[in-house]
Amino acid sequence: MKNVPLIIFAFLCLISCGKSEKDKVAAPVKKPNPVVIEFGFRLNDFDVVHDTIVSGDTFGSLLDKQNIGDAKVHEIVEKMKDTFDVRKIRVGKPYTMLRSKDQSKKLQVFVYQPDRTSYYVIDLRDSVRAYKKIRPMSLKRRTIACALDGSLSETLERQKVHASLATDISKIYAWSIDFFKLQKGDRFAITFTERYINDTVYDGVENLEASFFEYKGKIIYAFPFKQDTASSKVDYYDEEGKVLKNMFLKAPLKFVNITSRYAKNRFHPVQHVWKAHKGTDYAAPTGTPIMTTAAGVVENTGYTAGNGNFVKVKHNRTYETQYLHMSKILVRRGQRVSQGDVIGRVGSTGLATGPHVCYRFWVNGQQVDALRLKLPNSEPMAAKYKPRFLKEIAPLKRELDSVAKVKLNM
């Protein structure tokens, strides 16, 4: 019995040793910091400062804060003046300073980015060197097909497409689609290319290759095409080679609501009497740009008690248009204007209950309902170009239709 305590002690030692080996926790291994390469430098090797040019900043003042004397700054500016004009740095543009990691924090490299696609490097190590770099740009192509849900911009945003594409589409279809009348569920498909910086940073839409829109039960295609390959002019045509562009835009505003139509007898909201309304009212916020719907010459501008500030444009011997209730007139009598030019701003001058533009249309001196007109097209495609056009669009149309069939069951 005298050996019992010794036996128990030995047993407990064995258990303890076994447990410590089994349950031993490995010490955490510190992961190295990821290597960051930017502007051609390994940023891990520097004390990095990212900042933005603010009002009052100059190249000299930025370097002066890094304890670089005026004489040295002048020397740097002189050496790099043929590569980088320090007077062109602009407020809001980003810059980066790479400094030594020791206690001195000595400035080694200064990088200025005038835009997303390029940057200037001023390398102060050893001797002063300045050079410009262009970031590699790539284009990626894709086709989307979806149904309208909300505005065109909102629908495209859900497809992760830059908002500028909605503007481009509205211009292309401005003569064939009244965007005020698009409805939820209307279907469309678009093939386009997008720009990427360094293959990763999205930089917007480069161009549109093909599209179709469902409008009032009809599919309207749009394909860009140069009749003369030596020319830079691009027009858009449907799948049969008919030009989409009409002589007149559908409306003088973008993305607004029709609040009152042409009518032979309408109760006037200000005068409280029944009278003819010989125009179409488009409501929009005060200051919204008003466009001339076709090229022509400004025939008259001015103010009357009923019309408020107005502009009248003569397009040819047959057609005239007038734009009423402007807050501001931006053209003068006798001025030549092109289709889509901004000629004024929406207001509520004259007899108006709120901001809008009343759009009036004359044919051979008689006021007519612009929404009911079958307006003339621009010059059609020359017959000699049509075979080339049909050959070029065939694969684009097949692609659009194929994606639409899968995504939209069309």
For each residue, the residues with C-beta under 8 A, 3 or more apart:
1: 4
2:
3: 6 7
4: 1 7 8
5: 8 9
6: 3 9 10
7: 3 4 10 11
8: 4 5 11 12
9: 5 6 12 13
10: 6 7 13 14
11: 7 8 14 15
12: 8 9 15 16
13: 9 10 16 17
14: 10 11 17 18
15: 11 12 18 19
16: 12 13 19 20
17: 13 14 20 21
18: 14 15 21 22
19: 15 16 22 23
20: 16 17 23 24
21: 17 18 24
22: 18 19
23: 19 20
24: 20 21
25:
26:
27:
28:
29:
30:
31:
32:
33: 44
34:
35: 42 44
36: 42 43 44
37: 40 41 42 43
38: 41 43 96
39: 96 109 111 119 121 133
40: 37 121 133
41: 37 38 45 46 98 109
42: 35 36 37 45 46
43: 36 37 38 46 48 98
44: 33 35 36
45: 41 42 101
46: 41 42 43 98 99 100 101 108 109
47: 98 99 100 101 105
48: 43 96 97 98 99
49: 96 97 99
50: 94 95 96
51: 94 95 96 97
52: 92 93 94 95
53: 57 89 90 91 92 93 94 95
54: 57 91
55: 91
56: 61
57: 53 54 61 62 89 91
58: 61 62 86 89
59: 62 63 73 77 86 89
60: 63 64 70 73 77 86
61: 56 57 58 64 65
62: 57 58 59 65 66 95 97 110
63: 59 60 66 68 72 73 76 107 110
64: 60 61 67 68 69 70 73
65: 61 62
66: 62 63 97 99 105 106 107
67: 64
68: 63 64 72 73 76 107
69: 64 72 73
70: 60 64 73 74
71: 74 75
72: 63 68 69 75 76
73: 59 60 63 64 68 69 70 76 77
74: 70 71 77 78
75: 71 72 78 79 128
76: 63 68 72 73 79 80 122 124 128
77: 59 60 73 74 80 81 86
78: 74 75 81
79: 75 76 128 130
80: 76 77 83 84 86 122 128 129 130
81: 77 78 84 85 86
82:
83: 80 120 130 131 132
84: 80 81 112 120 122 130 132
85: 81 88
86: 58 59 60 77 80 81 89
87:
88: 85 114
89: 53 57 58 59 86 93 95 112
90: 53 93 114
91: 53 54 55 57
92: 52 53
93: 52 53 89 90 112 113 114
94: 50 51 52 53 113
95: 50 51 52 53 62 89 110 111 112 113
96: 38 39 48 49 50 51 110 111 113
97: 48 49 51 62 66 107 109 110 111
98: 41 43 46 47 48 107 108 109 110 111
99: 46 47 48 49 66 105 106 107 108
100: 46 47 104 105 106 108
101: 45 46 47
102: 105 106
103:
104: 100
105: 47 66 99 100 102
106: 66 99 100 102
107: 63 66 68 97 98 99 110 124
108: 46 98 99 100 123 124 125
109: 39 41 46 97 98 121 122 123 124 125
110: 62 63 95 96 97 98 107 121 122 124
111: 39 95 96 97 98 119 120 121 122
112: 84 89 93 95 119 120 122
113: 93 94 95 96 116 118 119 120
114: 88 90 93 118 119 120
115: 118
116: 113 135 197 201 203
117: 134 135 137 197 203
118: 113 114 115 132 133 134 135
119: 39 111 112 113 114 132 133 135
120: 83 84 111 112 113 114 130 131 132 133
121: 39 40 109 110 111 129 130 131 132 133
122: 76 80 84 109 110 111 112 128 129 130
123: 108 109 128 129 130 131
124: 76 107 108 109 110 128
125: 108 109
126:
127:
128: 75 76 79 80 122 123 124
129: 80 121 122 123
130: 79 80 83 84 120 121 122 123
131: 83 120 121 123
132: 83 84 118 119 120 121
133: 39 40 118 119 120 121
134: 117 118 137
135: 116 117 118 119 197 198
136: 197 198 199
137: 117 134 195 196 197 203
138: 195 196 199
139: 193 194 195 196 206
140: 193 194 196
141: 191 192 193 194 209
142: 191 192 193 194
143: 189 190 191 192 399 400 403
144: 159 161 189 190 403 407
145: 187 188 189 190 400 403 404 406 407 408
146: 149 155 158 159 187 188 189 407 408
147: 155 184 185 186 187 188 408
148: 152 155 182 183 184 185 186 187 188
149: 146 154 155 158 184 185
150: 154 155 184
151: 154 155 166 255
152: 148 155 156 166 169 170 179 182
153: 156 157 163 166
154: 149 150 151 157 158
155: 146 147 148 149 150 151 152 158 159
156: 152 153 159 161 162 163 165 166
157: 153 154 160 161 163
158: 146 149 154 155
159: 144 146 155 156
160: 157
161: 144 156 157 165 192 205
162: 156 165 194 202 204 205
163: 153 156 157 166 167
164: 167 168 204 205
165: 156 161 162 168 169 190 192 205 208
166: 151 152 153 156 163 169 170
167: 163 164 170 171
168: 164 165 171 172 205 208
169: 152 165 166 172 173 190 208 211 213
170: 152 166 167 173 174 179 254 255
171: 167 168 174 340
172: 168 169 208 211 222 236 244
173: 169 170 176 177 179 213 220 222 244
174: 170 171 177 249 250 340
175: 244 245 246 248 249 250
176: 173 215 220 244 246
177: 173 174 182 213 215 220 250
178: 181 182 250 251
179: 152 170 173 182 250 254 255
180: 251 255 256 257 258
181: 178 215 216
182: 148 152 177 178 179 186 215
183: 148 186
184: 147 148 149 150
185: 147 148 149
186: 147 148 182 183 213 214 215
187: 145 146 147 148 213 214 404 408 410
188: 145 146 147 148 211 212 213 214
189: 143 144 145 146 211 212 400 403 404 407 408
190: 143 144 145 165 169 208 210 211
191: 141 142 143 208 209 210 211 396 399 400
192: 141 142 143 161 165 205 206 207 208 209
193: 139 140 141 142 205 206 207 209
194: 139 140 141 142 162 202 203 204 205 206
195: 137 138 139 202 203 204 205 206
196: 137 138 139 140 199 200 201 202 203
197: 116 117 135 136 137 200 201 203
198: 135 136 201
199: 136 138 196
200: 196 197
201: 116 196 197 198
202: 162 194 195 196
203: 116 117 137 194 195 196 197
204: 162 164 194 195
205: 161 162 164 165 168 192 193 194 195 208
206: 139 192 193 194 195
207: 192 193 224
208: 165 168 169 172 190 191 192 205 211 222 224
209: 141 191 192 193 223 224 396
210: 190 191 221 222 223 393 396 397 399 400
211: 169 172 188 189 190 191 208 221 222 400
212: 188 189 219 220 221 222 400 404
213: 169 173 177 186 187 188 219 220 222
214: 186 187 188 217 218 219 220
215: 176 177 181 182 186 218 220
216: 181
217: 214
218: 214 215
219: 212 213 214
220: 173 176 177 212 213 214 215 238 244
221: 210 211 212 238 239 397 400
222: 172 173 208 210 211 212 213 236 237 238 244
223: 209 210 236 237 238 239 389 392 393 396 397
224: 207 208 209 234 235 236
225: 234 235 236 237 381 385 389 392 393
226: 229 231 232 233 234
227: 231 233 235 381 382 385
228: 231 233
229: 226
230:
231: 226 227 228
232: 226
233: 226 227 228
234: 224 225 226
235: 224 225 227 243 244 245 378 381
236: 172 222 223 224 225 243 244 245
237: 222 223 225 240 241 242 243 244 381 389
238: 220 221 222 223 241 242 244
239: 221 223 393 397
240: 237
241: 237 238 380 381 386 389 390
242: 237 238 377 380 381
243: 235 236 237 377 378 379 380 381
244: 172 173 175 176 220 222 235 236 237 238
245: 175 235 236 377 378
246: 175 176 249 375 376 377 378
247: 294 315 319 375 376 377 378
248: 175 293 294 315 319 321 339 370 373 375
249: 174 175 246 252 291 293 294 339 340
250: 174 175 177 178 179 293
251: 178 180 254 256 280 282 293 359
252: 249 282 290 291 292 293 321 323 357 359
253: 256 282 284 288 289 290 291 346 357
254: 170 179 251 291
255: 151 170 179 180
256: 180 251 253 282 283 284 288
257: 180 282 283
258: 180 261 280 281 282 283
259: 281 282 283 356
260: 263 266 277 280 281
261: 258 277 280 281 369 371
262: 277 278 279 280 368 369 370 371 372
263: 260 266 276 277
264: 276
265: 274 275 276
266: 260 263 274 275 276 277
267: 272 273 274
268: 271 272 273 274 275 277 351
269: 272 353
270: 351 352 353
271: 268 275 351
272: 267 268 269
273: 267 268
274: 265 266 267 268
275: 265 266 268 271
276: 263 264 265 266
277: 260 261 262 263 266 268 281
278: 262 360 367
279: 262 322 324 358 359 360 361 367
280: 251 258 260 261 262 358 359 369 370 371
281: 258 259 260 261 277 356 357 358 359
282: 251 252 253 256 257 258 259 356 357 359
283: 256 257 258 259 354 355 356
284: 253 256 288 346 355 356 357
285: 288 346 355
286: 327 345 346 347 348 355
287: 327 328 345 346 347
288: 253 256 284 285 345 346 355
289: 253 342 344 345 346
290: 252 253 311 323 326 342 343 344 345 346 357
291: 249 252 253 254 339 340 341 342 343
292: 252 295 296 311 313 321 323 337 338 339 340 341 343
293: 248 249 250 251 252 321 339 359
294: 247 248 249 313 315 319 321 339
295: 292 315 336 337 338 339
296: 292 299 313 314 315 316 319 320 321 336 337
297: 313 314 334 335 336 337
298: 301 311 312 313 331 332 333 334 335 336 337 343
299: 296 312 313 314 320 333
300: 310 311 312 333
301: 298 309 310 311 312 329 331 332 333
302: 309 310
303: 307 308 309 310 349 350
304: 307 308 310 350
305: 350 351
306: 350 351
307: 303 304 310 324 325 350 351 358
308: 303 304 324 325 326 347 348 349 350 351 352
309: 301 302 303 324 325 326 327 328 329 344 347 349 350
310: 300 301 302 303 304 307 322 323 324 325 326 329 350
311: 290 292 298 300 301 322 323 326 329 331 343 344
312: 298 299 300 301 320 321 322 323
313: 292 294 296 297 298 299 320 321 322 323 337 343
314: 296 297 299 319 320
315: 247 248 294 295 296 318 319 320 321
316: 296 319
317:
318: 315 363 364
319: 247 248 294 296 314 315 316 361 362 363
320: 296 299 312 313 314 315 361 362
321: 248 252 292 293 294 296 312 313 315 359 360 361 362 370
322: 279 310 311 312 313 359 360 361 362
323: 252 290 292 310 311 312 313 326 343 344 357 358 359 360
324: 279 307 308 309 310 350 357 358 359 360
325: 307 308 309 310 346 347 348 349 350 352 355 356 357 358
326: 290 308 309 310 311 323 329 344 345 346 347 349 357
327: 286 287 309 344 345 346 347 348 349 355
328: 287 309 344 345 347
329: 301 309 310 311 326 343 344
330: 342 343 344 345
331: 298 301 311 335 337 341 343 344
332: 298 301 335
333: 298 299 300 301
334: 297 298
335: 297 298 331 332
336: 295 296 297 298
337: 292 295 296 297 298 313 331 341 343
338: 292 295 341
339: 248 249 291 292 293 294 295
340: 171 174 249 291 292
341: 291 292 331 337 338
342: 289 290 291 330
343: 290 291 292 298 311 313 323 329 330 331 337
344: 289 290 309 311 323 326 327 328 329 330 331
345: 286 287 288 289 290 326 327 328 330
346: 253 284 285 286 287 288 289 290 325 326 327 355 356 357
347: 286 287 308 309 325 326 327 328 352 355
348: 286 308 325 327 352 353 354 355 356
349: 303 308 309 325 326 327 352
350: 303 304 305 306 307 308 309 310 324 325
351: 268 270 271 305 306 307 308
352: 270 308 325 347 348 349 355 356
353: 269 270 348
354: 283 348
355: 283 284 285 286 288 325 327 346 347 348 352
356: 259 281 282 283 284 325 346 348 352
357: 252 253 281 282 284 290 323 324 325 326 346
358: 279 280 281 307 323 324 325
359: 251 252 279 280 281 282 293 321 322 323 324 370
360: 278 279 321 322 323 324 367 370
361: 279 319 320 321 322 367 368 369 370 373
362: 319 320 321 322 365 366 367 368
363: 318 319 366 368 373
364: 318
365: 362
366: 362 363
367: 278 279 360 361 362
368: 262 361 362 363 372 373
369: 261 262 280 361 372 373
370: 248 262 280 321 359 360 361 373
371: 261 262 280
372: 262 368 369
373: 248 361 363 368 369 370
374:
375: 246 247 248
376: 246 247
377: 242 243 245 246 247 380
378: 235 243 245 246 247
379: 243
380: 241 242 243 377
381: 225 227 235 237 241 242 243 385 386 389
382: 227 385 386
383: 386
384:
385: 225 227 381 382 388 389
386: 241 381 382 383 389 390
387: 390 391
388: 385 391 392
389: 223 225 237 241 381 385 386 392 393
390: 241 386 387 393 394
391: 387 388 394
392: 223 225 388 389 396
393: 210 223 225 239 389 390 396 397
394: 390 391 397 398
395: 398 399
396: 191 209 210 223 392 393 399 400
397: 210 221 223 239 393 394 400 401
398: 394 395 401 402
399: 143 191 210 395 396 402 403
400: 143 145 189 191 210 211 212 221 396 397 403 404
401: 397 398 404 405 410
402: 398 399 405 406
403: 143 144 145 189 399 400 406 407
404: 145 187 189 212 400 401 407 408 410
405: 401 402 408 409 410
406: 145 402 403
407: 144 145 146 189 403 404
408: 145 146 147 187 189 404 405
409: 405
410: 187 401 404 405
